[in-house]
Amino acid sequence: GVHTVPGSNYYGTLRLLQDLSVQLCQMNDLPLNPKAVYESIVCRTSRAVAAGDAYSKLKRIIKSSNLSLVRTDEAAARAVPCEIEVFESKGDLHASVSTTVSFGLVRNADLLYGK
């Protein structure tokens, strides 16, 4: 996989991912557009997209409680890296993206009365 680390050359990492997308498609004779593969992976690395996905799933879990879900910027402040694993298996291209998104729980009563 390709791992980004805090302080790494962001554009160099993107270029590496772009080259990897081309190489995997060509080496494995995959009928995929390497540019579309690259763009799809980059979109999936977005913390905003990941936060939206996580929020909707977590919201369903706590919807019947007296708690509300609040997004925090803790993960972004700590410069938590995004990890990407791209590989071919049995003629299919797979990508796994792992990132950290922080949420907090607040009692609904605290939101109403400003505590």
Contacts in CASP RR format, 6 or more apart in sequence:
PFRMAT RR
TARGET T0000
AUTHOR 0000-0000-0000
METHOD contacts of the structure
MODEL  1
GVHTVPGSNYYGTLRLLQDLSVQLCQMNDLPLNPKAVYESIVCRTSRAVA
AGDAYSKLKRIIKSSNLSLVRTDEAAARAVPCEIEVFESKGDLHASVSTT
VSFGLVRNADLLYGK
1 83 0 8 1.000
1 84 0 8 1.000
1 85 0 8 1.000
1 86 0 8 1.000
1 87 0 8 1.000
2 13 0 8 1.000
2 16 0 8 1.000
2 17 0 8 1.000
2 20 0 8 1.000
2 84 0 8 1.000
2 85 0 8 1.000
2 86 0 8 1.000
3 81 0 8 1.000
3 83 0 8 1.000
3 84 0 8 1.000
4 10 0 8 1.000
4 13 0 8 1.000
4 81 0 8 1.000
4 82 0 8 1.000
4 83 0 8 1.000
4 84 0 8 1.000
5 81 0 8 1.000
6 79 0 8 1.000
6 81 0 8 1.000
7 79 0 8 1.000
14 42 0 8 1.000
17 38 0 8 1.000
17 41 0 8 1.000
17 42 0 8 1.000
17 84 0 8 1.000
17 86 0 8 1.000
18 34 0 8 1.000
18 38 0 8 1.000
20 86 0 8 1.000
21 34 0 8 1.000
21 35 0 8 1.000
21 37 0 8 1.000
21 38 0 8 1.000
21 41 0 8 1.000
21 86 0 8 1.000
22 34 0 8 1.000
22 38 0 8 1.000
24 30 0 8 1.000
24 34 0 8 1.000
24 37 0 8 1.000
24 86 0 8 1.000
24 87 0 8 1.000
24 88 0 8 1.000
24 93 0 8 1.000
25 32 0 8 1.000
25 33 0 8 1.000
25 34 0 8 1.000
25 37 0 8 1.000
25 93 0 8 1.000
26 34 0 8 1.000
27 88 0 8 1.000
28 88 0 8 1.000
28 91 0 8 1.000
28 93 0 8 1.000
30 88 0 8 1.000
30 91 0 8 1.000
30 93 0 8 1.000
32 93 0 8 1.000
37 93 0 8 1.000
37 95 0 8 1.000
40 95 0 8 1.000
41 84 0 8 1.000
41 86 0 8 1.000
41 95 0 8 1.000
41 97 0 8 1.000
43 49 0 8 1.000
44 50 0 8 1.000
44 95 0 8 1.000
44 97 0 8 1.000
45 82 0 8 1.000
45 84 0 8 1.000
45 97 0 8 1.000
45 99 0 8 1.000
47 75 0 8 1.000
47 76 0 8 1.000
47 82 0 8 1.000
47 99 0 8 1.000
47 101 0 8 1.000
50 97 0 8 1.000
50 99 0 8 1.000
50 101 0 8 1.000
51 71 0 8 1.000
51 101 0 8 1.000
54 101 0 8 1.000
54 103 0 8 1.000
55 69 0 8 1.000
55 71 0 8 1.000
55 103 0 8 1.000
58 69 0 8 1.000
58 103 0 8 1.000
59 69 0 8 1.000
62 68 0 8 1.000
62 69 0 8 1.000
62 105 0 8 1.000
66 107 0 8 1.000
66 108 0 8 1.000
66 109 0 8 1.000
67 105 0 8 1.000
67 106 0 8 1.000
67 107 0 8 1.000
67 108 0 8 1.000
68 105 0 8 1.000
68 106 0 8 1.000
68 107 0 8 1.000
68 108 0 8 1.000
68 111 0 8 1.000
69 103 0 8 1.000
69 104 0 8 1.000
69 105 0 8 1.000
70 103 0 8 1.000
70 104 0 8 1.000
70 105 0 8 1.000
70 106 0 8 1.000
71 101 0 8 1.000
71 102 0 8 1.000
71 103 0 8 1.000
71 104 0 8 1.000
72 102 0 8 1.000
72 103 0 8 1.000
72 104 0 8 1.000
73 102 0 8 1.000
74 102 0 8 1.000
75 99 0 8 1.000
75 100 0 8 1.000
75 101 0 8 1.000
75 102 0 8 1.000
80 99 0 8 1.000
80 100 0 8 1.000
82 97 0 8 1.000
82 98 0 8 1.000
82 99 0 8 1.000
83 97 0 8 1.000
83 98 0 8 1.000
83 99 0 8 1.000
84 95 0 8 1.000
84 96 0 8 1.000
84 97 0 8 1.000
84 98 0 8 1.000
85 94 0 8 1.000
85 95 0 8 1.000
85 96 0 8 1.000
85 97 0 8 1.000
86 93 0 8 1.000
86 94 0 8 1.000
86 95 0 8 1.000
86 96 0 8 1.000
87 93 0 8 1.000
87 94 0 8 1.000
88 94 0 8 1.000
109 115 0 8 1.000
END
